[in-house]
Amino acid sequence: MGLCCDLEVDVNGEETFLLDKTVLTTFSRKLSRLFSGLTSQAGTLKVILPDFPGRAEDFELIARFCYNNGRTEISPFNAVLLNFAACFMEMDQVCSGRPSLLHQTEKSLEGINSWTWSQLLVALKQCQDLLPARNSSCLLQKILDSVLGRLAFPCVVSPCTPSSSACSSFQLSTDTRSIESSKNSWSRPTCWFEDLVFLNADLIDKLVNMMVSQKLDHATLSRFLFYYQKSRFLISGPAEKRKITEVVVTLLSLLDTSSVSCKGLFEILRMALRVKVNKCCKNKLESLIGSQLDQATLDNLLIPSPRGKDYIYNVNLVLRLLKSFLGGQFSSTQLKKVAALMDLYIAEVAPDSSLKPTKFLALVVTLPDSARESYDGIYRAMGIYLEVHSSLREEEKITVCRALNNEKLSPEALRHLAQNSKFPSKTAAKAVVISQQAKLRSLLPSTYHLKDFSYSADCYTLKGSKGEKEDPDKILLHLRKFNLSTENQRLKAHLQGMQWRVVELEKACSGMQARIEHIMKSRLPSRSLPKLCS
């Protein structure tokens, strides 16, 4: 480059350049200030630049600019590099009547809005490589603004290939054909999704926040974030995976819930559990999933338990998702969907021998009773649980069975429960009584307004319209007040026979209760109880 080589420049330890000190100090105030206090001396000086923004070949561009007397070719592909280098070397002074390198690069950057999509991406990558994390450089902001404008208004300069007639689903146009073209293009996520995958988590955070503030389509942003997270996970280490997940979850929480895929959230959840994201991120993610739990499937919920836990599935996580769902706004239809999903989940986890009774009970009772129209599914799951956990004490079994609403069991389930030895005898007896009550109801015409039947631990009673206890004789007295037809007279006779069966049931219940108390006091092995009248 020159005959005089009195200066060695070590660039980031990559390469050492032998240069003319006078040539470089003419254009660089940094070097000029460095050598200003030195007197002329023999030998060669050496300068080490450990923080030069760029690589050795980028410094070579600076040297060529100096040796060419302030002239060099500046293009969109090197404008950012030269601008950062000029700032670092303080090349902001006019020399030989020519503008400084800093001024020339800034002039080139003024035309950034006319750059092509590929030129913008190159500039953005150079900014990412040269800037420290979280740097809010004006140059970076200018490039991001241009990228955002290109995505919002792709008709200016297409972010896709030049031959593509469709650019982005962000296109804001009243032209029907343009909108259709954009929709078709969107089916190819590589149109611009893949182009931005190289961005690190900090720049993605900055760019997507700008997109949200500009009210760009949330469904599109959601799909991009899922695509970005999956793609980056393939090439990232554990620490970067954690940061990417935390940033993506935070950005997803800014979007409309309806625009975020429930399936995608569960995929992120599984990854988040593996990389151990922070508590704030975990809470946001669980809140997002809980708000649309009615869209989940059984496979989504079957997440393995954390390491060191004996139980198979992560029941605590599902309980938190349930509470998050109940803490938000939901319709009765959504509530019933979640209840149906939970019935499937409870049946799936019931065979787990390590699942504690308190956790099983919590899964059943967390949802309100109104969420389920039938408890047949819970009854089947409870039967499996009691069979696997046969070593439970009688009190524990009774506690678990209290969650079972016998009133919402089908007649078939009630008959099965009455003969099911896995259940506590008290629960089975209650099923017998309720089954008999249902038979008695079916025999009474609806015009009699006998409201309902209730069961207590000692016996059960028939309630009238005012809720007072009435025996079978009083029921017949009420019936006599009506002008009964011949058919109703036969019904009255049948009802009279039923009252004797009621008396028998009362006696059987009382006797059975006494035997249970006797067995519990003596702590003798439980024996099969006598069957009640069928």
C-alpha positions in Angstrom: 0.0 0.0 0.0 2.9 2.3 0.5 6.7 2.5 0.7 6.8 3.7 4.3 5.6 1.1 6.9 6.3 2.6 10.3 3.1 1.5 12.0 1.8 -1.9 12.9 -1.9 -2.2 13.6 -3.2 -5.3 15.3 -7.0 -5.7 14.6 -8.8 -7.8 17.2 -5.9 -10.2 17.2 -6.9 -11.5 13.8 -4.4 -9.8 11.6 -1.6 -7.2 11.7 -1.3 -4.5 9.1 1.9 -2.6 8.2 0.9 1.0 7.3 2.1 4.5 6.9 1.5 6.3 10.2 1.2 9.7 8.5 -1.4 8.6 6.0 -3.7 7.1 8.7 -3.3 10.0 11.2 -4.3 12.4 8.5 -7.9 10.9 8.4 -8.2 9.4 11.9 -8.4 11.8 14.9 -8.1 8.7 17.2 -4.7 7.8 15.9 -3.6 11.4 15.6 -4.4 12.0 19.2 -2.7 8.8 20.2 0.6 9.8 18.6 0.5 13.5 19.3 2.7 13.3 22.3 5.4 11.1 20.7 8.6 12.5 19.3 10.2 11.3 16.1 12.1 8.1 16.7 13.5 5.2 14.8 11.7 2.0 14.6 8.2 0.9 14.0 5.2 1.7 16.3 2.6 -0.8 17.1 -1.1 -0.2 17.9 -3.5 -2.8 19.2 -7.2 -2.3 18.4 -9.0 -5.1 20.5 -12.4 -3.5 20.1 -12.5 -2.6 16.5 -16.1 -3.0 15.2 -15.7 -5.6 12.5 -13.2 -8.0 11.1 -9.7 -7.5 9.7 -11.1 -7.2 6.1 -13.3 -4.3 7.3 -10.3 -2.5 8.7 -8.7 -2.9 5.3 -11.5 -0.9 3.8 -10.6 1.9 6.2 -6.9 1.7 5.2 -7.8 1.8 1.5 -9.9 4.9 2.1 -6.9 6.7 3.7 -4.5 5.6 1.0 -7.0 6.7 -1.8 -7.0 10.2 -0.3 -10.5 10.0 1.1 -12.2 8.0 -1.7 -13.8 4.6 -1.5 -16.9 2.8 -2.9 -19.8 3.0 -0.4 -22.8 0.7 -1.0 -25.7 -0.7 1.0 -23.6 -3.8 1.7 -20.8 -1.9 3.5 -22.3 1.4 4.5 -23.1 0.1 8.0 -19.6 -1.4 8.5 -17.9 1.7 7.3 -20.1 3.9 9.5 -19.3 2.0 12.7 -15.6 1.9 11.8 -15.6 5.6 11.0 -17.1 6.4 14.4 -14.6 4.1 16.2 -11.6 5.6 14.4 -13.1 9.2 14.7 -12.8 9.8 11.0 -15.1 12.9 11.0 -12.8 15.6 9.8 -12.6 17.0 6.3 -9.2 16.4 4.6 -7.9 17.5 1.2 -11.2 19.2 0.6 -13.0 15.8 0.7 -15.8 14.9 3.1 -14.9 12.7 6.0 -15.7 9.0 5.9 -18.4 9.4 8.6 -20.1 12.1 6.5 -20.0 10.0 3.4 -21.5 6.9 5.1 -24.3 8.9 6.7 -25.1 10.4 3.3 -25.4 6.9 1.9 -27.6 5.8 4.8 -30.1 8.5 4.0 -31.2 6.5 1.0 -32.0 3.4 3.1 -35.7 3.5 2.2 -34.8 2.8 -1.4 -32.7 -0.2 -0.5 -33.8 -3.7 -1.6 -35.0 -6.2 1.0 -31.8 -8.2 0.8 -29.7 -5.1 1.3 -31.8 -4.2 4.4 -31.2 -7.7 5.8 -27.5 -7.4 5.3 -27.4 -4.1 7.0 -29.5 -5.4 9.9 -27.2 -8.4 10.4 -24.2 -6.1 10.4 -25.8 -4.0 13.1 -26.5 -7.1 15.2 -23.0 -8.3 14.9 -21.4 -4.9 15.6 -23.6 -3.6 18.3 -23.5 -4.7 21.9 -26.7 -6.2 23.4 -29.5 -3.8 24.1 -27.8 -1.0 22.2 -30.3 1.7 21.1 -28.2 3.1 18.2 -30.0 5.6 16.0 -28.6 3.7 13.0 -30.2 0.4 14.2 -33.5 2.2 14.8 -33.4 3.6 11.3 -32.9 0.2 9.8 -35.6 -1.4 11.9 -38.0 1.4 10.8 -37.2 0.6 7.2 -37.8 -3.1 7.7 -41.0 -2.5 9.5 -42.2 -0.2 6.8 -41.3 -2.8 4.2 -43.4 -5.5 6.0 -46.3 -3.1 6.5 -46.3 -1.7 3.0 -44.6 -4.4 0.8 -45.8 -2.7 -2.4 -43.0 -0.2 -2.0 -40.2 -2.8 -2.3 -41.1 -6.4 -2.0 -39.5 -8.3 0.9 -40.0 -11.5 -1.2 -38.3 -12.4 -4.5 -38.6 -9.8 -7.2 -40.6 -12.1 -9.4 -43.2 -12.7 -6.7 -46.5 -11.0 -7.1 -47.3 -11.5 -3.4 -45.3 -10.0 -0.7 -46.7 -10.3 2.7 -50.0 -10.8 4.6 -49.4 -7.4 6.1 -50.3 -5.6 2.9 -52.7 -2.8 3.5 -54.5 -2.4 0.2 -58.1 -2.0 -0.9 -57.3 -3.9 -4.1 -59.0 -7.4 -3.8 -56.4 -9.1 -6.0 -53.6 -7.7 -4.0 -55.2 -9.0 -0.8 -55.7 -12.4 -2.3 -52.1 -12.4 -3.5 -50.9 -11.6 0.0 -53.0 -14.4 1.5 -51.5 -16.9 -0.9 -48.0 -15.7 -0.2 -48.6 -16.0 3.5 -49.0 -19.8 3.1 -45.2 -19.8 2.5 -43.7 -18.6 5.8 -40.2 -18.3 4.2 -41.5 -15.2 2.4 -40.1 -13.3 5.3 -40.3 -15.5 8.4 -37.1 -17.3 7.4 -35.4 -14.1 6.5 -35.6 -12.8 10.1 -34.7 -16.0 11.9 -31.0 -14.8 12.2 -32.0 -12.0 14.5 -31.1 -12.5 18.2 -33.7 -12.3 21.0 -33.0 -8.7 21.8 -33.6 -7.5 18.2 -36.7 -9.7 17.8 -38.1 -8.2 21.0 -37.4 -4.7 19.7 -38.8 -5.4 16.2 -42.0 -7.2 17.3 -42.8 -4.5 19.9 -42.6 -2.0 17.1 -45.0 -4.2 15.0 -47.4 -4.4 17.9 -47.3 -0.6 18.4 -48.1 -0.2 14.7 -51.2 -2.5 15.2 -50.0 -5.1 12.6 -52.0 -8.3 12.3 -51.7 -10.3 15.6 -52.4 -13.6 14.1 -49.4 -13.1 11.7 -47.2 -12.0 14.5 -48.2 -15.0 16.6 -47.3 -17.5 13.8 -44.0 -15.7 13.2 -43.0 -16.0 16.9 -43.8 -19.7 16.9 -41.8 -20.2 13.7 -38.9 -18.1 15.1 -38.8 -20.0 18.4 -38.8 -23.4 16.7 -36.1 -22.4 14.2 -33.8 -20.8 16.7 -34.0 -23.8 19.1 -32.3 -25.9 16.4 -29.1 -23.9 16.5 -29.0 -22.4 20.0 -27.4 -23.4 23.3 -29.2 -23.8 26.6 -28.8 -20.2 27.8 -29.9 -18.8 24.5 -32.9 -21.2 24.4 -34.0 -19.9 27.8 -33.7 -16.3 26.7 -35.5 -16.9 23.4 -38.4 -18.6 25.2 -38.7 -15.9 27.7 -38.8 -13.2 25.0 -41.2 -15.1 22.8 -43.6 -15.7 25.7 -43.5 -12.0 26.7 -44.3 -10.9 23.1 -47.1 -13.5 22.8 -48.7 -12.0 26.0 -49.0 -8.7 24.1 -51.2 -10.2 21.4 -54.9 -10.9 21.4 -55.5 -14.3 23.0 -57.7 -15.4 20.1 -54.8 -15.0 17.7 -52.5 -17.3 19.6 -52.5 -21.1 18.9 -53.3 -23.2 22.0 -51.3 -26.1 20.5 -48.3 -23.8 19.9 -48.5 -22.6 23.5 -48.3 -26.1 24.9 -45.3 -26.8 22.7 -43.6 -23.8 24.1 -44.6 -24.9 27.6 -42.8 -28.2 27.2 -39.7 -26.4 26.0 -39.9 -23.8 28.8 -40.0 -26.6 31.4 -36.9 -28.2 29.9 -34.8 -25.0 29.8 -36.1 -23.8 33.2 -37.4 -20.3 32.4 -37.9 -17.7 35.1 -41.0 -17.7 37.3 -42.4 -14.5 35.6 -42.2 -16.2 32.2 -43.8 -19.4 33.5 -46.7 -17.4 35.0 -47.4 -15.6 31.8 -47.3 -18.8 29.8 -49.7 -20.6 32.2 -52.0 -17.6 32.1 -52.0 -17.6 28.3 -52.8 -21.4 28.2 -55.4 -21.1 31.0 -57.4 -18.4 29.1 -58.0 -20.9 26.3 -57.9 -24.2 28.1 -61.2 -25.2 26.5 -59.3 -25.6 23.2 -56.7 -28.0 24.7 -56.7 -31.8 24.1 -55.8 -34.6 26.4 -52.4 -35.1 24.8 -51.6 -31.4 25.5 -52.2 -32.0 29.2 -50.2 -35.2 29.5 -46.9 -33.5 30.5 -44.4 -35.6 32.4 -43.7 -34.7 36.0 -40.5 -32.9 36.9 -37.4 -34.9 37.7 -37.3 -36.2 41.2 -41.1 -36.6 41.4 -42.7 -40.0 41.8 -46.0 -39.3 40.0 -46.1 -39.8 36.2 -47.8 -36.6 35.0 -47.4 -33.0 36.2 -50.7 -32.8 38.1 -49.7 -29.6 39.8 -49.3 -27.8 36.5 -52.7 -28.9 35.3 -54.3 -27.6 38.6 -52.6 -24.2 38.0 -54.0 -24.1 34.5 -57.4 -24.9 35.8 -57.3 -22.1 38.3 -56.0 -19.7 35.6 -59.0 -20.7 33.5 -61.5 -20.2 36.3 -59.9 -16.8 37.1 -60.8 -15.4 33.7 -64.0 -15.0 31.7 -65.6 -18.0 30.2 -69.0 -19.2 28.9 -71.0 -22.2 30.2 -70.1 -24.0 26.9 -66.4 -23.4 27.6 -66.8 -24.6 31.2 -68.4 -27.8 30.1 -65.6 -28.4 27.5 -63.0 -28.0 30.2 -65.0 -30.4 32.5 -65.1 -33.0 29.7 -61.4 -32.6 29.2 -60.7 -32.9 32.9 -62.8 -36.1 33.1 -60.5 -37.7 30.4 -57.4 -36.4 32.2 -58.6 -37.7 35.6 -59.2 -41.1 34.1 -55.7 -41.1 32.6 -53.9 -40.2 35.9 -56.1 -42.4 38.1 -53.9 -45.6 37.7 -50.9 -43.7 38.9 -50.0 -45.4 42.2 -48.0 -42.4 43.4 -50.9 -39.9 43.0 -51.9 -38.8 46.4 -55.6 -38.7 47.4 -55.5 -34.9 48.0 -54.3 -34.4 44.4 -56.9 -36.7 42.9 -59.6 -35.0 44.9 -58.3 -31.5 43.9 -58.6 -32.5 40.2 -62.3 -33.4 40.7 -63.5 -30.6 42.9 -61.6 -27.6 41.4 -64.3 -27.2 38.8 -67.8 -26.2 40.1 -70.4 -28.9 40.2 -72.4 -27.1 37.5 -69.6 -27.9 35.0 -70.6 -31.5 34.8 -74.0 -32.8 33.7 -73.0 -36.4 34.5 -70.5 -37.9 37.0 -70.3 -41.2 35.3 -66.8 -40.5 34.0 -65.6 -39.4 37.5 -67.2 -42.6 39.0 -65.2 -44.8 36.6 -62.0 -42.9 37.3 -62.6 -43.1 41.0 -63.2 -46.8 40.8 -59.8 -47.2 39.1 -58.1 -45.0 41.6 -59.6 -46.9 44.6 -58.6 -50.2 43.0 -55.0 -49.1 42.5 -54.9 -47.5 46.0 -56.5 -50.3 47.9 -54.3 -49.6 50.9 -56.0 -46.3 51.6 -57.7 -46.1 55.0 -61.5 -46.1 55.1 -61.6 -42.4 56.1 -59.4 -41.5 53.1 -61.7 -43.5 50.8 -64.7 -41.7 52.2 -63.0 -38.3 51.7 -62.2 -39.1 48.1 -65.8 -40.4 47.4 -67.3 -37.2 48.8 -66.4 -35.5 45.5 -68.8 -37.9 43.7 -72.2 -36.4 43.1 -74.5 -39.4 43.2 -77.4 -37.3 42.1 -75.7 -36.9 38.7 -75.0 -40.6 38.2 -76.9 -42.5 35.6 -79.2 -45.4 36.8 -76.7 -47.9 35.4 -73.8 -46.3 37.3 -75.9 -46.2 40.5 -76.7 -49.9 40.3 -73.0 -50.6 39.7 -71.9 -48.4 42.6 -74.4 -50.2 45.0 -72.5 -53.5 44.3 -69.0 -52.1 44.0 -66.8 -53.5 46.8 -64.0 -51.0 46.0 -66.1 -48.1 47.4 -66.8 -47.5 51.1 -70.0 -49.2 52.3 -71.4 -45.8 53.2 -71.1 -44.6 49.6 -72.6 -47.7 48.3 -75.6 -47.5 50.7 -76.2 -43.9 49.6 -76.3 -45.1 46.0 -78.9 -47.7 46.9 -81.1 -45.0 48.6 -80.8 -42.6 45.7 -81.7 -45.3 43.3 -84.8 -46.2 45.3 -85.7 -42.5 45.4 -85.5 -42.3 41.7 -87.8 -45.2 41.3 -90.3 -43.6 43.7 -90.1 -40.3 41.8 -91.0 -42.1 38.6 -94.2 -43.4 40.1 -95.5 -40.0 41.2 -97.3 -37.8 38.7 -95.7 -34.4 38.2 -99.0 -32.7 39.2 -98.4 -33.8 42.8 -95.5 -31.3 43.1 -93.4 -33.5 45.3 -90.3 -31.6 44.8 -87.4 -33.8 45.8 -85.9 -36.4 48.0 -83.0 -35.9 50.3 -80.7 -38.4 52.0 -79.0 -38.0 55.4 -76.5 -40.3 57.1 -79.2 -42.0 59.2 -82.1 -42.2 56.8 -83.8 -40.3 54.1 -87.1 -38.4 54.0 -89.6 -37.2 51.4 -89.9 -33.5 51.1 -93.1 -31.6 50.1 -93.4 -28.3 48.4 -92.5 -26.4 51.6 -89.6 -28.6 52.5 -91.0 -30.2 55.7 -90.6 -33.8 56.4 -93.5 -36.0 55.5 -94.1 -39.7 56.1 -95.9 -42.0 53.5 -99.3 -41.7 55.3 -99.2 -37.9 54.8 -98.4 -38.4 51.1 -101.5 -40.6 50.7 -103.5 -37.9 52.5 -102.4 -35.4 50.0 -103.3 -37.7 47.2 -106.9 -38.2 48.5 -107.5 -34.5 48.0 -107.4 -35.0 44.2 -110.3 -36.3 42.1 -108.5 -39.5 41.0 -109.4 -41.5 38.0 -109.5 -45.3 38.1 -106.0 -45.4 36.8 -104.8 -43.1 39.6 -106.6 -45.3 42.1 -104.4 -48.2 41.1 -101.4 -45.9 41.4 -102.4 -45.1 44.9 -102.6 -48.7 45.8 -99.1 -49.2 44.4 -97.8 -46.2 46.3 -99.3 -47.6 49.5 -97.2 -50.7 49.0 -94.1 -48.5 48.4 -94.4 -46.9 51.8 -93.8 -50.3 53.4 -90.6 -50.6 51.4 -89.6 -47.1 52.5 -90.0 -48.2 56.1 -87.9 -51.3 55.4 -85.2 -49.1 53.9 -85.1 -46.8 56.9 -84.6 -49.8 59.2 -81.9 -51.2 57.0 -80.1 -47.9 56.8 -80.2 -47.5 60.6 -79.0 -51.1 61.2 -76.2 -50.7 58.6 -75.0 -47.4 60.2 -74.9 -49.1 63.6 -72.8 -52.0 62.2 -70.4 -49.6 60.5 -69.8 -47.7 63.8 -69.3 -51.0 65.6 -66.8 -52.2 63.1 -64.9 -48.9 63.2 -64.7 -49.0 67.0 -63.5 -52.6 67.1 -61.1 -52.0 64.2 -61.8 -55.5 62.9 -61.3 -56.3 59.2 -64.2 -55.0 57.2 -66.7 -57.6 56.1 -69.2 -57.6 53.3 -72.4 -55.9 54.5 -75.8 -57.4 53.8 -77.5 -56.3 50.6 -80.3 -53.9 51.0 -83.7 -54.6 49.5 -83.5 -54.4 45.7 
